[in-house]
Amino acid sequence: MKYWKKLSRPQLIKKIDTALESTVDFESSRYLGYPVSHLDENVFNTSGTSLDNAPILKSFIANPNNIGCHTLGKSEEAFKGSQELEKEVIRVLAVDIFKAKEDEYDGYIATGGTEANIQALWVYRNLFKKEFNASLDEMVILSSEDTHYSVHKGSNLLSVENVSIPVDFNSREIIASALDTIVGKLASEGKKYFMVISNMATTMFGSVDNPDVYAEILTKHNVNFKIHVDGAFGGFIYPITNKQSTINFENPNVTSITIDAHKMLQAPYGTGVFLCRKGYIENVLTKEAQYVDGMDLTLSGSRSGANAIAVWMILFSYGYYGWFEKINTLILRTEWLCDQLNTLNVAYFRDPFMNIVTIKSSYVPEDLAHQFGLVPDTHDGENSWYKVIVMDHVEIDDLLKFVEELKVSQLQKIN
Ligand SMILES: *Cc1c(COP(=O)(O)O)cnc(C)c1O
């Protein structure tokens, strides 16, 4: 890990204070032309000693705007501090976690995984238009049936058809033969440009797609394609737990990645990250964004600099090893749960590198699922699965209560 270090609390606070100083100083009367200010002190508690030890609250009060993309070109001078910290976040993610080469990546902190996924589709749609003069009818989005619904939003917004690829019921793996047939059929119907959303942990199962399966089949059919990895949930776990993972920028098949900081990283909402290789994000340049100094290459306009600082602070509070330990604690708990389920002969799906256990619903009485807040795969009609996600607050003692109730229900069934 080249950049992902652990800083002491005083170091963290000092860096954030410095960033805020260079970010905005509305009192100096230097910013007469910006439609921004600090939070309204008539409404919010914006002063007092309680803030001294609360750098994130201070950041929210200062209210910097991280509008635009800061990994290339110029950026707004007025918010330099929080933008620099955002750049550090993007660098840790791109280089240390997803193995991008130095300065070979772009990215920004989006509102969430939804925006980051749509940003990727938007980049590819424009790329296919620009490079090949492709029409919307010639493009198609491919994703597994377990893919997050944000991809359907993107398909709808961008007017590019989305085709779902079936997965095996038990392994949740993409059925390669079905993908092959579907691509063949789409190609014969005139589709030439494929945008793939490959999951690094699906929301319901934590299943991880192999992007190389897509690449191999699409190459065989001689069509153009780009692959985006949706690591909204898994991005802060899978690359840490699976050291052998090839789902990163070293893999030539992967062009862009989504990672949500507001899921596993427990950052404030509004912190999904979009990453891509250099040379792609320019496809969504909005030339008309002339009042923004620098280029706006993002789907959102104004966005929270305080959020970027919060993500920065979490990353550098832990450092790589701190995060490694935290994730492995969750994995340990997950393995504990799986051992118990094995003993009880309960059928479930779990990717060995993930903290999601998805149990076949026939093994879990409905009232039990309700009592423990398990999430079903569908809220209307018959569901087939219930998932447990071992997050920070889900401890073995909590899992134990569930397992004990599950045992009782099994005994009741027999009697
Ligand atoms: C949560 C999630 C999303 C959407 O992210 P938001 O941050 O809620 O917009 C996209 N993909 C996957 C796999 C997710 O788990």
The ligand as an SDF file (V2000), in Angstrom:
LIG
                    3D

 15 15  0  0  0  0  0  0  0  0999 V2000
  -26.3510   -0.2530   -3.1020 C   0  0  0  0  0  0  0  0  0  0  0  0
  -25.9270   -0.6740   -4.4460 C   0  0  0  0  0  0  0  0  0  0  0  0
  -26.0240    0.1930   -5.5490 C   0  0  0  0  0  0  0  0  0  0  0  0
  -26.6530    1.5400   -5.4650 C   0  0  0  0  0  0  0  0  0  0  0  0
  -25.9860    2.3610   -4.6320 O   0  0  0  0  0  0  0  0  0  0  0  0
  -26.6250    3.6520   -3.9620 P   0  0  0  0  0  0  0  0  0  0  0  0
  -25.4540    4.1540   -3.2280 O   0  0  0  0  0  0  0  0  0  0  0  0
  -27.7600    3.2030   -3.0900 O   0  0  0  0  0  0  0  0  0  0  0  0
  -27.0720    4.5570   -5.0440 O   0  0  0  0  0  0  0  0  0  0  0  0
  -25.5600   -0.2520   -6.7640 C   0  0  0  0  0  0  0  0  0  0  0  0
  -25.0370   -1.4760   -6.8960 N   0  0  0  0  0  0  0  0  0  0  0  0
  -24.9350   -2.3430   -5.8680 C   0  0  0  0  0  0  0  0  0  0  0  0
  -24.3500   -3.6890   -6.1020 C   0  0  0  0  0  0  0  0  0  0  0  0
  -25.3790   -1.9720   -4.6100 C   0  0  0  0  0  0  0  0  0  0  0  0
  -25.2800   -2.8380   -3.5790 O   0  0  0  0  0  0  0  0  0  0  0  0
  1  2  1  0
  2  3  1  0
  2 14  2  0
  3  4  1  0
  3 10  2  0
  4  5  1  0
  5  6  1  0
  6  7  2  0
  6  8  1  0
  6  9  1  0
 10 11  1  0
 11 12  2  0
 12 13  1  0
 12 14  1  0
 14 15  1  0
M  END
$$$$
